[in-house]
Amino acid sequence: MHDGARHLYFVDESSLASTRQMHEFFERLQENDRVLLVGDVRQHQAVDAGRPYEQLQQAGMPTARLEEIVRQKDPALKESVEQLARGEVRDAIGKSRPAGRVHEIADTEDRMRVIATEYAANLPERW
């Protein structure tokens, strides 16, 4: 039974929620509850049907947008990330390659060997 108290829920990575998941969540809310949806419609979408987070925005849901990238402190890396955000993939990779941030391994077997080695080297210690 609900005690009438107000609750604020944060749903991170909201673009990953399907229509069914979002519906089930909203159905459980009480009148005084509030929800803050956080996500990026330009990233991955739900595996199941629907894209309710994007559709809610298109339908006029009040939305705050973060326009400035703050995580990357290195100016060159920040520029590459900004290019990727604008869909300028070729330019971003072109600038990242000389900086040693992109490595191409053309041979499939060599590529898989490097991936497996890097993966194994970074496993948590409890494994």
C-alpha positions as CSV (number, residue, x, y, z in Angstrom):
1,M,0.0,0.0,0.0
2,H,1.3,3.4,-0.9
3,D,1.8,5.8,2.0
4,G,1.1,9.0,0.0
5,A,4.7,10.2,0.2
6,R,6.3,11.7,-2.9
7,H,8.9,9.7,-4.7
8,L,11.3,10.9,-7.4
9,Y,12.6,8.2,-9.7
10,F,15.6,8.5,-12.0
11,V,15.6,6.3,-15.1
12,D,19.1,6.3,-16.7
13,E,19.7,5.1,-20.2
14,S,15.9,5.6,-20.9
15,S,16.4,5.1,-24.7
16,L,17.1,1.4,-23.9
17,A,13.6,0.9,-22.4
18,S,11.0,-0.7,-24.6
19,T,7.4,0.4,-24.9
20,R,6.3,-2.5,-22.7
21,Q,8.9,-1.8,-20.0
22,M,8.1,1.9,-19.9
23,H,4.4,1.2,-19.7
24,E,4.8,-1.2,-16.8
25,F,7.0,1.3,-15.0
26,F,4.5,4.2,-15.5
27,E,1.6,2.0,-14.4
28,R,3.2,1.4,-11.0
29,L,3.6,5.1,-10.3
30,Q,1.4,6.9,-7.8
31,E,-0.2,10.3,-8.2
32,N,2.6,12.1,-6.2
33,D,5.5,10.3,-7.8
34,R,7.8,12.1,-10.3
35,V,10.1,10.7,-12.9
36,L,13.3,12.0,-14.5
37,L,14.2,10.2,-17.7
38,V,17.8,10.5,-18.7
39,G,19.2,9.2,-22.0
40,D,20.4,9.9,-25.5
41,V,18.1,9.2,-28.5
42,R,21.1,9.1,-30.7
43,Q,22.5,6.1,-28.9
44,H,21.2,2.5,-28.7
45,Q,17.5,1.8,-28.7
46,A,15.5,-0.8,-26.9
47,V,15.9,-4.5,-28.0
48,D,12.2,-5.0,-27.7
49,A,9.6,-3.0,-29.7
50,G,9.2,0.7,-29.4
51,R,11.2,3.8,-28.7
52,P,9.1,5.6,-26.0
53,Y,11.8,7.9,-24.8
54,E,12.2,9.4,-28.2
55,Q,8.5,9.5,-28.9
56,L,7.8,11.2,-25.6
57,Q,10.2,14.0,-26.6
58,Q,8.6,14.2,-30.0
59,A,5.2,14.5,-28.3
60,G,6.3,17.6,-26.4
61,M,7.7,16.2,-23.1
62,P,9.7,19.0,-21.5
63,T,13.3,18.2,-22.2
64,A,16.6,19.6,-21.1
65,R,19.5,19.1,-23.5
66,L,23.2,18.9,-22.6
67,E,25.1,20.5,-25.5
68,E,28.6,20.7,-24.1
69,I,30.9,17.7,-23.9
70,V,32.7,17.9,-20.5
71,R,34.1,14.4,-19.9
72,Q,37.0,14.7,-22.4
73,K,39.7,17.1,-21.1
74,D,42.2,16.6,-23.9
75,P,41.3,19.2,-26.6
76,A,42.1,16.8,-29.5
77,L,40.1,14.0,-28.1
78,K,37.2,16.3,-27.3
79,E,37.2,17.5,-30.9
80,S,37.0,13.9,-32.1
81,V,34.2,13.1,-29.8
82,E,32.3,16.2,-31.0
83,Q,32.8,15.1,-34.6
84,L,31.4,11.7,-33.7
85,A,28.4,13.4,-32.1
86,R,27.8,15.2,-35.3
87,G,28.1,12.0,-37.4
88,E,31.5,13.0,-38.9
89,V,32.9,9.5,-38.3
90,R,35.5,9.5,-41.1
91,D,37.0,12.9,-39.9
92,A,37.0,11.8,-36.3
93,I,38.8,8.6,-37.0
94,G,41.2,10.4,-39.4
95,K,42.2,12.7,-36.5
96,S,42.3,10.0,-33.9
97,R,44.6,7.6,-35.9
98,P,47.8,9.8,-35.7
99,A,47.2,10.3,-32.0
100,G,47.3,6.5,-31.5
101,R,43.7,6.2,-30.5
102,V,42.7,4.1,-33.4
103,H,44.5,0.9,-34.4
104,E,43.7,-1.0,-37.5
105,I,44.6,-4.7,-37.7
106,A,43.7,-5.9,-41.2
107,D,44.4,-9.6,-40.7
108,T,41.3,-11.2,-39.1
109,E,43.3,-13.8,-37.0
110,D,45.8,-11.2,-35.8
111,R,42.9,-8.9,-34.9
112,M,41.0,-11.6,-32.9
113,R,44.3,-12.5,-31.1
114,V,44.9,-8.9,-30.0
115,I,41.2,-8.5,-28.9
116,A,41.4,-11.8,-26.9
117,T,44.7,-10.8,-25.3
118,E,43.4,-7.3,-24.4
119,Y,40.2,-8.8,-23.0
120,A,42.0,-11.4,-20.9
121,A,44.4,-8.8,-19.6
122,N,41.6,-6.6,-18.3
123,L,39.4,-9.3,-16.6
124,P,38.4,-8.6,-13.0
125,E,40.7,-10.3,-10.5
126,R,37.9,-12.4,-9.0
127,W,37.7,-14.5,-12.2
